[in-house]
Every structure is written in C-alpha cells, then in structure tokens.
Amino acid sequence: MDINIKSLESPDEMIKVEEIQRQVWEGSETEVVPAHMLIAAVQHGGILLGAFVDDISQEKCVGFVFGFPGMYFTPDGPRPMHCSHMLAVLPEYRDLGLGFRLKRAQWQMVRHQGLDRIVWTYDPLMSRNAFLNITKLGAVCNTYLRNIYGEMRDEINKGLMSDRFQVDWWVNTNRVNHRLSRRARRPLGLNHFLDAGIQIINPSCNNPQGFPCPTQVLSTIIDHIKNVTDTTNAQPPAMLLVEVPSDFSLLKKADLQLAIEWREVTRQIFEALFKADYLVTDFVQSSSSNSRSYYVLSYGLSTL
Ligand SMILES: CC(C)(COP(=O)(O)OP(=O)(O)OC[C@H]1O[C@@H](n2cnc3c(N)ncnc32)[C@H](O)[C@@H]1OP(=O)(O)O)[C@@H](O)C(=O)NCCC(=O)NCCS
C-alpha cells in the first residue's frame, strides 16, 4: 500500500483529525482535541502529521500524530522537549506500519527543531502500543503515572484507572537511530531472554475462559530486590521480565474485574521496580500459540 505522511495545517485537515479521534476514541466528544486547539499548537511549534492512503483514487487520511513543545527540568535549568500527545490509526488500517511511519516522521521533524527528547504516555497493558513504542521505536521508561488523566469516558479507557507509562524517546541516541534505521535488528523473542537465565517475575496462568490471571507471588521478589538495594552492596538481577496480557482490550471487554486486577497488580510491580532503579528497555512475545507478552527491565541504566 502507498502511504504518504504529510504535515497538516489547514482548518479542513484539522476537522478530519477531529473525525479520526471520534472513530478511534469512540463514545465521548469531550475527549476530542478540537481543530482550533490543533491550529493554535501547530502555529507555535506543534507538529501534526497525517498518514494518507489511496482510497478509490482519492487520498484519504487514516491516521495522525500530534504533539507540542514543552519543558523538562534539569539541575542546569529548564530544557525544551516535544510532548507527543496523540497517535491514532483507524482500526481497519492498523498493523500495516502506519503508526511506525508517523512516529518516524515526527522523529525527523523534532530533530530538525533541534530538540533531543520526546515524551508521551500510553497504557502499559496495551501490548500493541508497547511493542511499537519500546521495541520498534526504542523508547524507554522508568516513570509510572497513577490515574494521570482521571476517569476517562471513551470506549477504550472507560472503567479503568488511567495509569500510564511515561516514555522517553531520546531521539539522537544510537539506540533510537538503530531501531529506526532500515537495517534495524530483528526484535528479540522471549526465548533469547529465557535462554540467558532472565526470570519472569509474575508468570500468569489462564482462567477457565482462557484469559491470563495476574499473580501476586512476586511481591517476595520485589521485597528481596528492595532489601538488596537498601541494605547490602550486592547487585540485584541485571534484567527481569514482567508479564502483561497479550490482548488487554479483549480481556477487558470479556471481564472488567480481571482487567482491574491486572491494573492493580502491574501498578505495584512497576512502581516497585522503577523505585529500585529498573528501566523498561524491551518488550517481547512468546512464539507459542498460547501467546504471552513481557516487558524487559534492565537494572541501573539511565534513561539514555
Ligand atoms: C497504537 C496505534 C496508533 C498503532 O498503530 P499501527 O499502525 O497499528 O502501528 P504499526 O503497524 O506501525 O505497529 C504495530 C505493531 O504491533 C504489532 N502488534 C499488533 N498487535 C499486537 C499485540 N497484541 N501485541 C504486540 N504487538 C502487536 C504489529 O504486528 C506491529 O508490528 P510489526 O510492524 O512488526 O508487524 C493504533 O493501534 C491505535 O490507533 N490505537 C488506538 C489509539 C492509541 O492507543 N493511541 C496511542 C496512545 S495516544
């Protein structure tokens, strides 16, 4: 499929972006960022890019990425960065690489603005987003935000606390350059990590409906890691694997209570591991038919 990525600037194009938001985050008009806000942002350093495909000999906008300039604070004072606020692709055009292409174009434009950091948030239980953000784009994360947007009203988010990973995309690093290059390495699989002796700290088992149930067992391991770092000079494990559901949207639709349990258990795990100096560096899947998804966390790396 021919995909064109273009900057969007005109009011008509902004209205199309409003419409995509309505289709992707159905059910709540108040969650839509309106055209006038998009225009104000792009006139002052914001970036809005659309993904176009041919549809009956006409170009159709089927996805977009939107962000605006912001600040972060360092011991040497405030520094500028890009805050990527929304990325969306219409459901029927997903898994074709459009999300990746939009983020790649955003990366180019932000570098052109002279910035070195892009941040955004996503639900850590959404494994498609995790695979795109962490594995394909090379973003990293050590910040867990509890219920950051409060109670959201759209169909994707309603019923659950809006906990998010805030990821850092250090756009000039070798890690990111390499993952975006045309000769990027093939993503690693679960076996690469298991063969290297890396432990899954919360292996799940399926309930009778075939959905994975979160396990609590790992609180002992997390306590152990805390003790190691607090009271001794011994090194905690260099890497750990944390399991999350492979299809959280399906699980949530089938069993909201189970989705809430996953939210609560993984919140505890990630908060404890980030506090203990772990950083999310990869996201892998098992290749078996009983597909499982895992974050890879590495000890003691800075966000770079
Ligand atoms: C997140 C989103 C923008 C991704 O767009 P997309 O065009 O499907 O993304 P891509 O095709 O570039 O990448 C998705 C990757 O995830 C993989 N994937 C699909 N389902 C997956 C799953 N359940 N677990 C892990 N990976 C999965 C795809 O195979 C693809 O990888 P590949 O290119 O190596 O095959 C799209 O799913 C979306 O609009 N979601 C709803 C809105 C949203 O969550 N936005 C982001 C937060 S603001």
The ligand as a Gaussian input file, in Angstrom:
#p B3LYP/6-31G(d) Opt

LIG

0 1
 C       -1.280000       2.466000      18.667000
 C       -1.628000       2.588000      17.176000
 C       -1.519000       4.026000      16.754000
 C       -0.617000       1.724000      16.394000
 O       -0.822000       1.940000      15.007000
 P       -0.431000       0.846000      13.915000
 O       -0.479000       1.499000      12.590000
 O       -1.234000      -0.377000      14.102000
 O        1.106000       0.544000      14.315000
 P        2.185000      -0.291000      13.490000
 O        1.508000      -1.166000      12.478000
 O        3.247000       0.631000      12.999000
 O        2.850000      -1.153000      14.647000
 C        2.105000      -2.068000      15.411000
 C        2.973000      -3.287000      15.705000
 O        2.402000      -4.014000      16.811000
 C        2.245000      -5.383000      16.446000
 N        1.082000      -5.887000      17.201000
 C       -0.217000      -5.936000      16.844000
 N       -0.952000      -6.440000      17.853000
 C       -0.092000      -6.696000      18.867000
 C       -0.242000      -7.231000      20.175000
 N       -1.432000      -7.591000      20.652000
 N        0.864000      -7.347000      20.951000
 C        2.086000      -6.971000      20.495000
 N        2.279000      -6.463000      19.252000
 C        1.203000      -6.339000      18.462000
 C        2.028000      -5.337000      14.950000
 O        2.290000      -6.588000      14.362000
 C        3.029000      -4.245000      14.521000
 O        4.342000      -4.764000      14.496000
 P        5.042000      -5.170000      13.040000
 O        5.009000      -3.931000      12.194000
 O        6.431000      -5.583000      13.420000
 O        4.205000      -6.269000      12.496000
 C       -3.056000       2.059000      16.882000
 O       -3.155000       0.753000      17.402000
 C       -4.163000       2.915000      17.506000
 O       -4.644000       3.867000      16.880000
 N       -4.608000       2.555000      18.744000
 C       -5.682000       3.302000      19.433000
 C       -5.227000       4.648000      19.930000
 C       -3.997000       4.578000      20.797000
 O       -3.831000       3.686000      21.630000
 N       -3.064000       5.535000      20.605000
 C       -1.806000       5.608000      21.314000
 C       -1.898000       6.287000      22.608000
 S       -2.308000       8.014000      22.413000

